[in-house]
Amino acid sequence: MTDVNSMLPLLAVAASLGVVPMLLSARSPDVREGWTLAAGLAKLALVLGMLPRVLGGEKLCFQVAEVFPGAAIAFRVDGMGILFGLVSSSLWILTSLYSIGYMRGLGEHSQTRYYCYFALALSSTLGVAFSANLLTLYLFYELLSFATYPLVTHHQDPEARSAGRRYLLYIVGGSVGLVLPAMLLCYEKAHTLEFSPGGILGASGLSGAQLFVLLLMFLFGFAKAAIMPLHGWLPAAMVAPTPVSALLHAVAVVKVGVFSILRVLTGVFGLDLLGSSGLDSLVLSLAAVTMVAASLGALCQDGLKRMLAYSTVGQLSYIVLGGALLSPEGLQGALAHLATHALGKISLFFCAGAIYVATGKQRISQLNGIGRRMPLTMGAFLVASLSIMGVPPLAGFLSKWYLALGCVATDQMLPLGVLLLSSLLNAAYLMPVVYRAFFLPVPDGEPTERLPEASSLCTWSLLVTAMGCVLLFFFPGTLMELSSLAIRNVWGG
């Protein structure tokens, strides 16, 4: 690919500066939300404008400032970055539409503050996606942490403040205490922080033990990836409004965590070094344990959002596992899962929020018969659940198929078994919700007639994302092309 200087990456990141007119329009909700959607559409348009150029073999680069030799604040849009940017910018628009229906439906307070931090969070997400080096990624990773803290603590009650403290402890504590010193060590040994197809540590002279510790610092320091045991912040953050939960789980925060780990594996360590040093086994082991343990945790939950939170913990490690397989098929599965899981999980959270807006119910045990009373919402829940489980013809099947191929291609039968077991556990915690909703009778004392669905914005948003789970299976061309391009970038092609 050819490096081409362009300001488009900077403009895409800066599009969220629409927060200024949002603040000025605080007294007019319609105008404020209009600015929210305008900023989202502008961001998506800029990302789509870069897409054909990246597919055509260009890497769009822009350097803001050189901080140290080999360590600049700089952007580079390649196949991996634009795939993540396209997923986050497109789903932001749907999440914004859903937010309008949800926040108005519940009469939530401080809506202007909410929309402003929401926009800043997506700006930080694109900053991570388009980072050219570890320094830029780290800066935007931290910005995202502080932009999402007010969203997690939105309700400002004791439970929200407690969740916010845990959130900062894990997320900021991990990045400052582990990622920052790891980054400094990389710079001291390699004299650069630029992502490179073969990694930057191959000639660093670090011993096997030093590489082992350094990799652990990155894996646990990027705590947004929720690798166990540093996952506790994620279920706790479910006290936030449902659109924030959707943002955390599908669009921004957790995906930034696993994306950062993929960048470290492919651009800092390099796949050859991981394989020759045996460090791939460390990553595979941590991912496998997290996949199974989180799925078992999801089985024990009665809170619908908490169950989905534990599901997310496990699903994120599918992406980490795919990167650690050190095969083109495994990496393609990991990158595809960034998109397929985003669509499926955002649909599930949208459905959980719609149920809460319409009925006030938040527990799985309260959902008997809800499918006959809210058929559109629970129909979307069924579709998204099947996609998360990896059932064809739904998008989740694509990513799990490539992950399985990656295991077979590298003779990794144990990770393959874990992948299949985890998929069965997905069914074990998602299908009982569907069974309750459609096959158990409405509890005594509750009306049996059909309920009005949540507001039209909420309902249409969840129907669109659920339909996306279907369409992406039949029309995966752009997703597969971008993931294939990313693979060629990683292997130096």
Secondary structure, DSSP 8 states (H G I E B T S, - for coil): -EEEE-SHHHHHHHGGGGHHHHHHTTT-HHHHHHHHHHHHHHHHHHHHHHHHHHHTTEEEEEEEEEEETTEEEEEEE-HHHHHHHHHHHHHHHHHHHHHHHHHHHHT-S-HHHHHHHHHHHHHHHHHHHTBSBHHHHHHHHHHHHHHHHHHHTTT-SHHHHHHHHHHHHHHHHHIIIIIHHHHHHHHHHHS--B--TT-S-TTS---HHHHHHHHHHHHHHSGGG--TTTTTHHHHGGGS-HHHHHIIIIISHHHHHHHHHHHIIIIII-HHHHHHHTHHHHHHHHHHHHHHHHHHHHHT--BHHHHHHHHHHHHHHHHHHHHHT-SHHHHHHHHHHHHHHHHHHHHHHHHHHHHHHHH---BGGG-TTHHHHSHHHHHHHHHHHHHHHT-TTSHHHHHHHHHHHHHHHTT-HHHHHHHHHHHHHHHHHHHHHHHHHHHS---TTS--S----S-HHHHHHHHHHHHHHHHHHH--HHHHHHHHHHHHHHTT-
